[in-house]
């Protein structure tokens, strides 16, 4: 019968009763669990080591992107300071323009008021005051111009300056100060 079992059933290690005792089973289980924990810890360490290369690459890419954007921002710093300076000047100019004399409107108003045949030699504007010097072709044209100035709703005061009548040419030379509203 011993020949029937063959070599496959021969156990060369002697049976030890410690392996089957409670303490032996606990020790065998602890060693097995310890091996699993060591393998898992090694796996986590390898993953951490490998992921370091990925995160180093990502950090390097982000640093390069930040440097590029920083260069762009620094490139626009001078433009931004120039624009801030221009905008501050613009606000001062806009404030002054809103308070300033509208030369085109005043000249158009004078053009409507002054009759044909009256020639203006100079027009000086200083705020609300306008000084006009010129000559009228006749006394009637001069009187018509004064009447138009007094009736104009834009004008608050008309002051007549030096006025003379040139008999040889038949014209009236005048100087008038007009105060606008």
Backbone as JSON Lines, residues from 0, in Angstrom:
{"i":0,"aa":"X","n":[0.79,-1.18,0.0],"ca":[0.0,0.0,0.0],"c":[0.84,1.26,0.0]}
{"i":1,"aa":"X","n":[1.94,1.15,0.53],"ca":[2.81,2.31,0.56],"c":[3.21,2.68,-0.84]}
{"i":2,"aa":"X","n":[3.24,1.77,-1.74],"ca":[3.6,2.04,-3.12],"c":[2.5,2.76,-3.83]}
{"i":3,"aa":"X","n":[1.3,2.63,-3.46],"ca":[0.16,3.29,-4.11],"c":[0.15,4.79,-3.84]}
{"i":4,"aa":"X","n":[0.62,5.25,-2.76],"ca":[0.56,6.68,-2.46],"c":[1.59,7.47,-3.27]}
{"i":5,"aa":"X","n":[2.68,7.01,-3.61],"ca":[3.7,7.65,-4.43],"c":[4.44,8.73,-3.68]}
{"i":6,"aa":"X","n":[5.19,9.5,-4.42],"ca":[6.01,10.55,-3.85],"c":[5.22,11.81,-3.52]}
{"i":7,"aa":"X","n":[4.08,12.0,-4.07],"ca":[3.34,13.24,-3.9],"c":[2.75,13.39,-2.5]}
{"i":8,"aa":"X","n":[2.67,12.32,-1.75],"ca":[2.1,12.43,-0.42],"c":[3.13,12.36,0.68]}
{"i":9,"aa":"X","n":[4.36,12.55,0.36],"ca":[5.37,12.44,1.39],"c":[5.54,13.81,2.01]}
{"i":10,"aa":"X","n":[5.46,13.92,3.31],"ca":[5.62,15.17,4.06],"c":[6.95,15.08,4.78]}
{"i":11,"aa":"X","n":[7.93,15.93,4.34],"ca":[9.24,15.89,4.94],"c":[9.33,16.72,6.2]}
{"i":12,"aa":"X","n":[8.38,17.71,6.37],"ca":[8.38,18.54,7.56],"c":[7.58,17.84,8.64]}
{"i":13,"aa":"X","n":[8.14,17.78,9.78],"ca":[7.39,17.12,10.85],"c":[6.23,18.0,11.3]}
{"i":14,"aa":"X","n":[5.19,17.41,11.67],"ca":[4.03,18.12,12.19],"c":[4.4,18.67,13.55]}
{"i":15,"aa":"X","n":[4.13,20.0,13.7],"ca":[4.44,20.66,14.96],"c":[3.12,21.02,15.61]}
{"i":16,"aa":"X","n":[3.0,20.73,16.8],"ca":[1.75,20.99,17.5],"c":[1.6,22.46,17.84]}
{"i":17,"aa":"X","n":[2.72,23.28,17.83],"ca":[2.64,24.7,18.14],"c":[1.85,25.47,17.07]}
{"i":18,"aa":"X","n":[1.95,25.0,15.81],"ca":[1.26,25.65,14.72],"c":[-0.25,25.54,14.89]}
{"i":19,"aa":"X","n":[-0.72,24.49,15.51],"ca":[-2.15,24.29,15.67],"c":[-2.66,24.76,17.02]}
{"i":20,"aa":"X","n":[-1.79,25.28,17.86],"ca":[-2.22,25.79,19.16],"c":[-2.77,27.2,18.98]}
{"i":21,"aa":"X","n":[-3.46,27.75,19.99],"ca":[-4.07,29.09,19.91],"c":[-3.0,30.14,19.73]}
{"i":22,"aa":"X","n":[-1.95,30.04,20.47],"ca":[-0.87,31.01,20.36],"c":[-0.21,30.92,18.98]}
{"i":23,"aa":"X","n":[-0.06,29.77,18.43],"ca":[0.53,29.57,17.12],"c":[-0.35,30.15,16.03]}
{"i":24,"aa":"X","n":[-1.68,29.94,16.15],"ca":[-2.6,30.49,15.15],"c":[-2.59,32.02,15.19]}
{"i":25,"aa":"X","n":[-2.55,32.6,16.38],"ca":[-2.52,34.07,16.51],"c":[-1.22,34.61,15.93]}
{"i":26,"aa":"X","n":[-0.12,33.93,16.21],"ca":[1.17,34.36,15.71],"c":[1.22,34.25,14.19]}
{"i":27,"aa":"X","n":[0.68,33.17,13.61],"ca":[0.65,32.99,12.16],"c":[-0.22,34.07,11.52]}
{"i":28,"aa":"X","n":[-1.4,34.35,12.13],"ca":[-2.29,35.39,11.59],"c":[-1.62,36.76,11.67]}
{"i":29,"aa":"X","n":[-0.93,37.07,12.75],"ca":[-0.25,38.36,12.94],"c":[0.86,38.53,11.9]}
{"i":30,"aa":"X","n":[1.59,37.49,11.63],"ca":[2.67,37.55,10.63],"c":[2.09,37.77,9.25]}
{"i":31,"aa":"X","n":[1.0,37.08,8.93],"ca":[0.36,37.24,7.62],"c":[-0.17,38.66,7.45]}
{"i":32,"aa":"X","n":[-0.87,39.16,8.47],"ca":[-1.41,40.53,8.42],"c":[-0.26,41.54,8.36]}
{"i":33,"aa":"X","n":[0.79,41.31,9.07],"ca":[1.96,42.2,9.04],"c":[2.57,42.27,7.66]}
{"i":34,"aa":"X","n":[2.67,41.12,6.98],"ca":[3.2,41.1,5.61],"c":[2.31,41.92,4.67]}
{"i":35,"aa":"X","n":[0.98,41.75,4.83],"ca":[0.04,42.51,3.98],"c":[0.19,44.0,4.24]}
{"i":36,"aa":"X","n":[0.31,44.37,5.52],"ca":[0.47,45.79,5.86],"c":[1.78,46.35,5.31]}
{"i":37,"aa":"X","n":[2.84,45.57,5.37],"ca":[4.13,46.02,4.83],"c":[4.03,46.22,3.32]}
{"i":38,"aa":"X","n":[3.38,45.29,2.62],"ca":[3.22,45.4,1.16],"c":[2.37,46.63,0.82]}
{"i":39,"aa":"X","n":[1.29,46.82,1.55],"ca":[0.42,47.99,1.28],"c":[1.16,49.29,1.57]}
{"i":40,"aa":"X","n":[1.94,49.32,2.63],"ca":[2.72,50.53,2.95],"c":[3.74,50.8,1.86]}
{"i":41,"aa":"X","n":[4.41,49.76,1.38],"ca":[5.36,49.93,0.28],"c":[4.64,50.45,-0.96]}
{"i":42,"aa":"X","n":[3.44,49.97,-1.24],"ca":[2.66,50.43,-2.38],"c":[2.33,51.92,-2.26]}
{"i":43,"aa":"X","n":[1.93,52.34,-1.06],"ca":[1.61,53.76,-0.83],"c":[2.86,54.61,-0.99]}
{"i":44,"aa":"X","n":[4.0,54.13,-0.5],"ca":[5.25,54.88,-0.63],"c":[5.64,55.0,-2.08]}
{"i":45,"aa":"X","n":[5.5,53.94,-2.84],"ca":[5.82,53.98,-4.27],"c":[4.89,54.95,-5.0]}
{"i":46,"aa":"X","n":[3.59,54.94,-4.67],"ca":[2.65,55.88,-5.28],"c":[3.02,57.33,-4.94]}
{"i":47,"aa":"X","n":[3.38,57.56,-3.69],"ca":[3.76,58.91,-3.28],"c":[5.02,59.35,-4.02]}
{"i":48,"aa":"X","n":[5.98,58.46,-4.16],"ca":[7.21,58.78,-4.86],"c":[6.92,59.07,-6.33]}
{"i":49,"aa":"X","n":[6.09,58.25,-6.95],"ca":[5.76,58.44,-8.36],"c":[4.92,59.71,-8.57]}
{"i":50,"aa":"X","n":[4.0,59.99,-7.67],"ca":[3.15,61.17,-7.84],"c":[3.95,62.46,-7.65]}
{"i":51,"aa":"X","n":[5.08,62.37,-6.96],"ca":[5.91,63.55,-6.76],"c":[6.38,64.11,-8.1]}
{"i":52,"aa":"X","n":[6.73,63.24,-9.04],"ca":[7.15,63.7,-10.37],"c":[6.01,64.43,-11.08]}
{"i":53,"aa":"X","n":[4.8,63.9,-10.96],"ca":[3.63,64.55,-11.58],"c":[3.38,65.92,-10.98]}
{"i":54,"aa":"X","n":[3.41,66.0,-9.65],"ca":[3.12,67.28,-9.01],"c":[4.27,68.29,-9.2]}
{"i":55,"aa":"X","n":[5.51,67.8,-9.29],"ca":[6.62,68.7,-9.59],"c":[6.46,69.3,-10.99]}
{"i":56,"aa":"X","n":[6.07,68.5,-11.94],"ca":[5.84,68.98,-13.32],"c":[4.69,69.99,-13.32]}
{"i":57,"aa":"X","n":[3.62,69.69,-12.62],"ca":[2.46,70.59,-12.57],"c":[2.86,71.92,-11.91]}
{"i":58,"aa":"X","n":[3.62,71.86,-10.82],"ca":[4.07,73.06,-10.13],"c":[4.97,73.89,-11.04]}
{"i":59,"aa":"X","n":[5.85,73.23,-11.76],"ca":[6.74,73.93,-12.69],"c":[5.93,74.63,-13.79]}
{"i":60,"aa":"X","n":[4.93,73.95,-14.35],"ca":[4.07,74.54,-15.38],"c":[3.31,75.75,-14.83]}
{"i":61,"aa":"X","n":[2.78,75.64,-13.61],"ca":[2.06,76.76,-13.0],"c":[2.99,77.94,-12.75]}
{"i":62,"aa":"X","n":[4.21,77.68,-12.29],"ca":[5.18,78.76,-12.07],"c":[5.52,79.47,-13.37]}
{"i":63,"aa":"X","n":[5.7,78.71,-14.45],"ca":[5.98,79.31,-15.76],"c":[4.8,80.15,-16.23]}
{"i":64,"aa":"X","n":[3.58,79.66,-16.02],"ca":[2.38,80.41,-16.41],"c":[2.26,81.71,-15.61]}
{"i":65,"aa":"X","n":[2.56,81.63,-14.32],"ca":[2.52,82.84,-13.47],"c":[3.57,83.84,-13.93]}
{"i":66,"aa":"X","n":[4.78,83.37,-14.24],"ca":[5.83,84.27,-14.71],"c":[5.43,84.95,-16.02]}
{"i":67,"aa":"X","n":[4.78,84.2,-16.92],"ca":[4.32,84.78,-18.19],"c":[3.26,85.84,-17.96]}
{"i":68,"aa":"X","n":[2.29,85.54,-17.1],"ca":[1.23,86.51,-16.83],"c":[1.78,87.72,-16.07]}
{"i":69,"aa":"X","n":[2.75,87.49,-15.2],"ca":[3.37,88.59,-14.47],"c":[4.1,89.52,-15.43]}
{"i":70,"aa":"X","n":[4.76,88.94,-16.43],"ca":[5.45,89.76,-17.43],"c":[4.45,90.61,-18.21]}
{"i":71,"aa":"X","n":[3.3,90.03,-18.54],"ca":[2.26,90.79,-19.25],"c":[1.74,91.92,-18.39]}
{"i":72,"aa":"X","n":[1.47,91.64,-17.12],"ca":[0.96,92.66,-16.21],"c":[2.0,93.77,-16.03]}
{"i":73,"aa":"X","n":[3.26,93.41,-15.87],"ca":[4.3,94.42,-15.73],"c":[4.47,95.21,-17.01]}
{"i":74,"aa":"X","n":[4.22,94.58,-18.15],"ca":[4.28,95.29,-19.43],"c":[3.2,96.35,-19.55]}
{"i":75,"aa":"X","n":[2.05,96.08,-18.95],"ca":[0.94,97.04,-19.0],"c":[1.0,98.05,-17.86]}
{"i":76,"aa":"X","n":[1.94,97.93,-16.94],"ca":[2.0,98.84,-15.79],"c":[2.24,100.28,-16.25]}
{"i":77,"aa":"X","n":[3.16,100.47,-17.18],"ca":[3.43,101.83,-17.67],"c":[2.22,102.39,-18.41]}
{"i":78,"aa":"X","n":[1.58,101.54,-19.22],"ca":[0.38,101.97,-19.94],"c":[-0.73,102.33,-18.96]}
{"i":79,"aa":"X","n":[-0.87,101.54,-17.91],"ca":[-1.91,101.82,-16.92],"c":[-1.64,103.15,-16.21]}
{"i":80,"aa":"X","n":[-0.4,103.4,-15.84],"ca":[-0.1,104.67,-15.16],"c":[-0.33,105.84,-16.1]}
{"i":81,"aa":"X","n":[0.01,105.68,-17.37],"ca":[-0.25,106.74,-18.35],"c":[-1.75,106.97,-18.51]}
{"i":82,"aa":"X","n":[-2.51,105.89,-18.57],"ca":[-3.97,106.02,-18.71],"c":[-4.58,106.67,-17.48]}
{"i":83,"aa":"X","n":[-4.11,106.33,-16.3],"ca":[-4.62,106.96,-15.08],"c":[-4.32,108.46,-15.09]}
{"i":84,"aa":"X","n":[-3.13,108.82,-15.54],"ca":[-2.77,110.24,-15.62],"c":[-3.66,110.96,-16.64]}
{"i":85,"aa":"X","n":[-3.88,110.33,-17.8],"ca":[-4.73,110.94,-18.82],"c":[-6.16,111.09,-18.31]}
{"i":86,"aa":"X","n":[-6.67,110.07,-17.63],"ca":[-8.04,110.14,-17.11],"c":[-8.17,111.22,-16.04]}
{"i":87,"aa":"X","n":[-7.14,111.4,-15.22],"ca":[-7.21,112.46,-14.21],"c":[-7.2,113.82,-14.89]}
{"i":88,"aa":"X","n":[-6.41,113.98,-15.94],"ca":[-6.41,115.23,-16.69],"c":[-7.74,115.43,-17.4]}
{"i":89,"aa":"X","n":[-8.29,114.35,-17.93],"ca":[-9.55,114.45,-18.64],"c":[-10.67,114.92,-17.72]}
{"i":90,"aa":"X","n":[-10.69,114.45,-16.49],"ca":[-11.74,114.88,-15.57],"c":[-11.63,116.37,-15.28]}
{"i":91,"aa":"X","n":[-10.39,116.88,-15.16],"ca":[-10.2,118.32,-14.94],"c":[-10.67,119.1,-16.16]}
{"i":92,"aa":"X","n":[-10.32,118.61,-17.34],"ca":[-10.73,119.29,-18.58],"c":[-12.24,119.24,-18.74]}
{"i":93,"aa":"X","n":[-12.85,118.1,-18.47],"ca":[-14.31,117.98,-18.6],"c":[-15.01,118.94,-17.65]}
{"i":94,"aa":"X","n":[-14.49,119.06,-16.43],"ca":[-15.07,120.0,-15.47],"c":[-14.95,121.43,-15.98]}
{"i":95,"aa":"X","n":[-13.78,121.78,-16.49],"ca":[-13.58,123.13,-17.0],"c":[-14.41,123.39,-18.26]}
{"i":96,"aa":"X","n":[-14.55,122.39,-19.12],"ca":[-15.36,122.58,-20.32],"c":[-16.83,122.79,-19.99]}
{"i":97,"aa":"X","n":[-17.3,122.11,-18.96],"ca":[-18.71,122.28,-18.61],"c":[-18.97,123.68,-18.05]}
{"i":98,"aa":"X","n":[-17.95,124.29,-17.46],"ca":[-18.08,125.63,-16.91],"c":[-17.62,126.7,-17.9]}
{"i":99,"aa":"X","n":[-16.96,126.32,-18.98],"ca":[-16.32,127.28,-19.86],"c":[-17.31,127.96,-20.8]}
{"i":100,"aa":"X","n":[-16.81,128.99,-21.43],"ca":[-17.59,129.76,-22.38],"c":[-17.72,128.95,-23.67]}
{"i":101,"aa":"X","n":[-18.93,128.91,-24.17],"ca":[-19.17,128.25,-25.45],"c":[-18.97,129.28,-26.56]}
{"i":102,"aa":"X","n":[-17.76,129.38,-27.06],"ca":[-17.4,130.4,-28.03],"c":[-18.26,130.28,-29.27]}
{"i":103,"aa":"X","n":[-18.45,129.07,-29.75],"ca":[-19.24,128.89,-30.97],"c":[-20.67,129.36,-30.8]}
{"i":104,"aa":"X","n":[-21.25,129.08,-29.62],"ca":[-22.63,129.52,-29.37],"c":[-22.7,131.04,-29.26]}
{"i":105,"aa":"X","n":[-21.73,131.65,-28.59],"ca":[-21.73,133.11,-28.44],"c":[-21.53,133.79,-29.8]}
{"i":106,"aa":"X","n":[-20.63,133.26,-30.6],"ca":[-20.4,133.86,-31.92],"c":[-21.62,133.7,-32.81]}
{"i":107,"aa":"X","n":[-22.28,132.54,-32.75],"ca":[-23.49,132.34,-33.54],"c":[-24.59,133.29,-33.06]}
{"i":108,"aa":"X","n":[-24.68,133.5,-31.74],"ca":[-25.68,134.44,-31.19],"c":[-25.41,135.86,-31.65]}
{"i":109,"aa":"X","n":[-24.14,136.27,-31.63],"ca":[-23.8,137.6,-32.12],"c":[-24.1,137.72,-33.61]}
{"i":110,"aa":"X","n":[-23.87,136.68,-34.35],"ca":[-24.16,136.69,-35.79],"c":[-25.64,136.88,-36.06]}
{"i":111,"aa":"X","n":[-26.5,136.32,-35.21],"ca":[-27.94,136.5,-35.38],"c":[-28.39,137.9,-34.98]}
{"i":112,"aa":"X","n":[-27.74,138.48,-33.98],"ca":[-28.15,139.77,-33.44],"c":[-27.67,140.93,-34.3]}
{"i":113,"aa":"X","n":[-26.45,140.84,-34.8],"ca":[-25.85,141.96,-35.53],"c":[-26.4,141.99,-36.96]}
{"i":114,"aa":"X","n":[-26.95,143.16,-37.39],"ca":[-27.52,143.25,-38.74],"c":[-26.45,143.34,-39.83]}
{"i":115,"aa":"X","n":[-26.87,143.09,-41.06],"ca":[-25.97,143.21,-42.22],"c":[-25.55,144.67,-42.34]}
{"i":116,"aa":"X","n":[-24.31,144.92,-42.65],"ca":[-23.8,146.27,-42.78],"c":[-22.99,146.69,-41.56]}
{"i":117,"aa":"X","n":[-22.96,145.84,-40.51],"ca":[-22.14,146.11,-39.33],"c":[-20.93,145.18,-39.41]}
{"i":118,"aa":"X","n":[-19.73,145.79,-39.31],"ca":[-18.49,145.03,-39.39],"c":[-17.83,145.0,-38.02]}
{"i":119,"aa":"X","n":[-17.46,143.8,-37.57],"ca":[-16.77,143.65,-36.29],"c":[-15.27,143.59,-36.55]}
{"i":120,"aa":"X","n":[-14.54,144.42,-35.82],"ca":[-13.08,144.43,-35.96],"c":[-12.43,143.48,-34.96]}
{"i":121,"aa":"X","n":[-12.98,143.41,-33.74],"ca":[-12.45,142.47,-32.76],"c":[-13.56,142.05,-31.81]}
{"i":122,"aa":"X","n":[-13.43,140.8,-31.35],"ca":[-14.35,140.24,-30.35],"c":[-13.46,139.57,-29.31]}
{"i":123,"aa":"X","n":[-13.54,140.05,-28.06],"ca":[-12.75,139.48,-26.98],"c":[-13.71,138.89,-25.96]}
{"i":124,"aa":"X","n":[-13.51,137.62,-25.64],"ca":[-14.37,136.93,-24.68],"c":[-13.59,136.65,-23.42]}
{"i":125,"aa":"X","n":[-14.2,136.99,-22.29],"ca":[-13.59,136.75,-20.99],"c":[-14.7,136.31,-20.04]}
{"i":126,"aa":"X","n":[-14.91,135.0,-19.96],"ca":[-15.99,134.47,-19.12],"c":[-17.33,134.87,-19.7]}
{"i":127,"aa":"X","n":[-18.13,135.58,-18.91],"ca":[-19.45,136.0,-19.36],"c":[-19.4,137.33,-20.1]}
{"i":128,"aa":"X","n":[-18.26,137.98,-20.09],"ca":[-18.12,139.3,-20.71],"c":[-17.56,139.16,-22.12]}
{"i":129,"aa":"X","n":[-18.15,139.92,-23.05],"ca":[-17.69,139.96,-24.43],"c":[-17.5,141.43,-24.8]}
{"i":130,"aa":"X","n":[-16.28,141.78,-25.24],"ca":[-15.97,143.13,-25.7],"c":[-15.94,143.12,-27.22]}
{"i":131,"aa":"X","n":[-16.76,143.98,-27.84],"ca":[-16.9,144.02,-29.29],"c":[-16.52,145.41,-29.77]}
{"i":132,"aa":"X","n":[-15.64,145.47,-30.76],"ca":[-15.34,146.74,-31.43],"c":[-15.6,146.56,-32.91]}
{"i":133,"aa":"X","n":[-16.1,147.6,-33.53],"ca":[-16.39,147.52,-34.96],"c":[-16.94,148.81,-35.49]}
{"i":134,"aa":"X","n":[-17.58,148.71,-36.66],"ca":[-18.18,149.89,-37.29],"c":[-19.47,149.5,-37.96]}
{"i":135,"aa":"X","n":[-20.45,150.43,-37.91],"ca":[-21.74,150.23,-38.55],"c":[-21.8,151.14,-39.77]}
{"i":136,"aa":"X","n":[-22.42,150.67,-40.83],"ca":[-22.5,151.43,-42.09],"c":[-23.33,152.69,-41.98]}
{"i":137,"aa":"X","n":[-24.22,152.76,-40.99],"ca":[-25.06,153.94,-40.8],"c":[-25.51,154.01,-39.36]}
{"i":138,"aa":"X","n":[-26.08,155.18,-38.99],"ca":[-26.61,155.33,-37.64],"c":[-27.78,154.39,-37.4]}
{"i":139,"aa":"X","n":[-28.59,154.15,-38.43],"ca":[-29.76,153.27,-38.3],"c":[-29.31,151.83,-38.02]}
{"i":140,"aa":"X","n":[-28.26,151.36,-38.69],"ca":[-27.76,150.01,-38.45],"c":[-27.2,149.88,-37.02]}
{"i":141,"aa":"X","n":[-26.52,150.95,-36.56],"ca":[-25.98,150.96,-35.2],"c":[-27.11,150.89,-34.18]}
{"i":142,"aa":"X","n":[-28.18,151.71,-34.41],"ca":[-29.34,151.7,-33.51],"c":[-30.03,150.34,-33.52]}
{"i":143,"aa":"X","n":[-30.16,149.74,-34.69],"ca":[-30.78,148.41,-34.8],"c":[-29.97,147.37,-34.02]}
{"i":144,"aa":"X","n":[-28.63,147.43,-34.12],"ca":[-27.77,146.49,-33.39],"c":[-27.94,146.66,-31.88]}
{"i":145,"aa":"X","n":[-27.98,147.9,-31.39],"ca":[-28.16,148.13,-29.95],"c":[-29.51,147.61,-29.49]}
{"i":146,"aa":"X","n":[-30.56,147.82,-30.28],"ca":[-31.89,147.34,-29.92],"c":[-31.9,145.81,-29.87]}
{"i":147,"aa":"X","n":[-31.27,145.17,-30.83],"ca":[-31.21,143.7,-30.84],"c":[-30.44,143.16,-29.63]}
{"i":148,"aa":"X","n":[-29.36,143.83,-29.25],"ca":[-28.59,143.4,-28.08],"c":[-29.42,143.52,-26.81]}
{"i":149,"aa":"X","n":[-30.17,144.59,-26.67],"ca":[-30.97,144.79,-25.45],"c":[-32.1,143.79,-25.35]}
{"i":150,"aa":"X","n":[-32.66,143.37,-26.47],"ca":[-33.81,142.46,-26.49],"c":[-33.39,140.99,-26.34]}
{"i":151,"aa":"X","n":[-32.17,140.67,-26.62],"ca":[-31.7,139.28,-26.6],"c":[-31.86,138.67,-25.2]}
{"i":152,"aa":"X","n":[-32.47,137.47,-25.09],"ca":[-32.66,136.84,-23.78],"c":[-31.36,136.29,-23.19]}
{"i":153,"aa":"X","n":[-30.35,136.1,-24.0],"ca":[-29.08,135.55,-23.51],"c":[-28.23,136.61,-22.82]}
{"i":154,"aa":"X","n":[-28.52,137.89,-23.07],"ca":[-27.68,139.0,-22.61],"c":[-28.34,139.68,-21.42]}
{"i":155,"aa":"X","n":[-27.55,139.92,-20.37],"ca":[-28.1,140.59,-19.18],"c":[-27.78,142.08,-19.17]}
{"i":156,"aa":"X","n":[-26.65,142.5,-19.74],"ca":[-26.25,143.91,-19.67],"c":[-25.49,144.3,-20.93]}
{"i":157,"aa":"X","n":[-25.76,145.49,-21.45],"ca":[-25.04,146.05,-22.59],"c":[-24.49,147.39,-22.15]}
{"i":158,"aa":"X","n":[-23.16,147.59,-22.27],"ca":[-22.52,148.86,-21.93],"c":[-21.86,149.41,-23.18]}
{"i":159,"aa":"X","n":[-22.15,150.65,-23.47],"ca":[-21.59,151.3,-24.65],"c":[-20.29,151.97,-24.27]}
{"i":160,"aa":"X","n":[-19.23,151.65,-25.01],"ca":[-17.92,152.25,-24.77],"c":[-17.74,153.45,-25.68]}
{"i":161,"aa":"X","n":[-16.5,153.79,-25.97],"ca":[-16.25,154.95,-26.86],"c":[-16.9,154.74,-28.22]}
{"i":162,"aa":"X","n":[-17.64,155.75,-28.66],"ca":[-18.35,155.7,-29.93],"c":[-18.09,156.99,-30.69]}
{"i":163,"aa":"X","n":[-17.87,156.87,-32.0],"ca":[-17.63,158.08,-32.81],"c":[-18.29,157.91,-34.17]}
{"i":164,"aa":"X","n":[-18.65,159.06,-34.75],"ca":[-19.27,159.05,-36.08],"c":[-18.27,159.6,-37.07]}
{"i":165,"aa":"X","n":[-17.93,158.81,-38.07],"ca":[-17.0,159.22,-39.11],"c":[-17.83,159.8,-40.25]}
{"i":166,"aa":"X","n":[-17.87,161.17,-40.39],"ca":[-18.73,161.82,-41.38],"c":[-18.24,161.59,-42.79]}
{"i":167,"aa":"X","n":[-16.93,161.5,-42.96],"ca":[-16.41,161.35,-44.32],"c":[-16.82,160.01,-44.94]}
{"i":168,"aa":"X","n":[-16.86,158.96,-44.11],"ca":[-17.24,157.64,-44.63],"c":[-18.69,157.31,-44.3]}
{"i":169,"aa":"X","n":[-19.32,158.07,-43.43],"ca":[-20.72,157.85,-43.07],"c":[-20.92,156.61,-42.23]}
{"i":170,"aa":"X","n":[-20.0,156.31,-41.36],"ca":[-20.12,155.12,-40.52],"c":[-19.93,155.48,-39.06]}
{"i":171,"aa":"X","n":[-20.4,154.58,-38.18],"ca":[-20.28,154.76,-36.74],"c":[-19.27,153.73,-36.22]}
{"i":172,"aa":"X","n":[-18.18,154.22,-35.63],"ca":[-17.2,153.34,-34.99],"c":[-17.61,153.19,-33.53]}
{"i":173,"aa":"X","n":[-17.58,151.95,-33.0],"ca":[-18.1,151.73,-31.65],"c":[-17.28,150.69,-30.89]}
{"i":174,"aa":"X","n":[-17.52,150.7,-29.58],"ca":[-16.98,149.7,-28.67],"c":[-18.09,149.37,-27.69]}
{"i":175,"aa":"X","n":[-18.47,148.12,-27.59],"ca":[-19.59,147.7,-26.73],"c":[-19.11,146.56,-25.84]}
{"i":176,"aa":"X","n":[-19.53,146.59,-24.57],"ca":[-19.28,145.5,-23.61],"c":[-20.6,144.81,-23.35]}
{"i":177,"aa":"X","n":[-20.66,143.51,-23.57],"ca":[-21.88,142.72,-23.4],"c":[-21.62,141.69,-22.3]}
{"i":178,"aa":"X","n":[-22.58,141.58,-21.36],"ca":[-22.5,140.57,-20.3],"c":[-23.58,139.53,-20.56]}
{"i":179,"aa":"X","n":[-23.16,138.26,-20.66],"ca":[-24.11,137.15,-20.88],"c":[-24.56,136.56,-19.55]}
{"i":180,"aa":"X","n":[-25.64,135.82,-19.6],"ca":[-26.16,135.12,-18.41],"c":[-25.26,133.99,-18.02]}
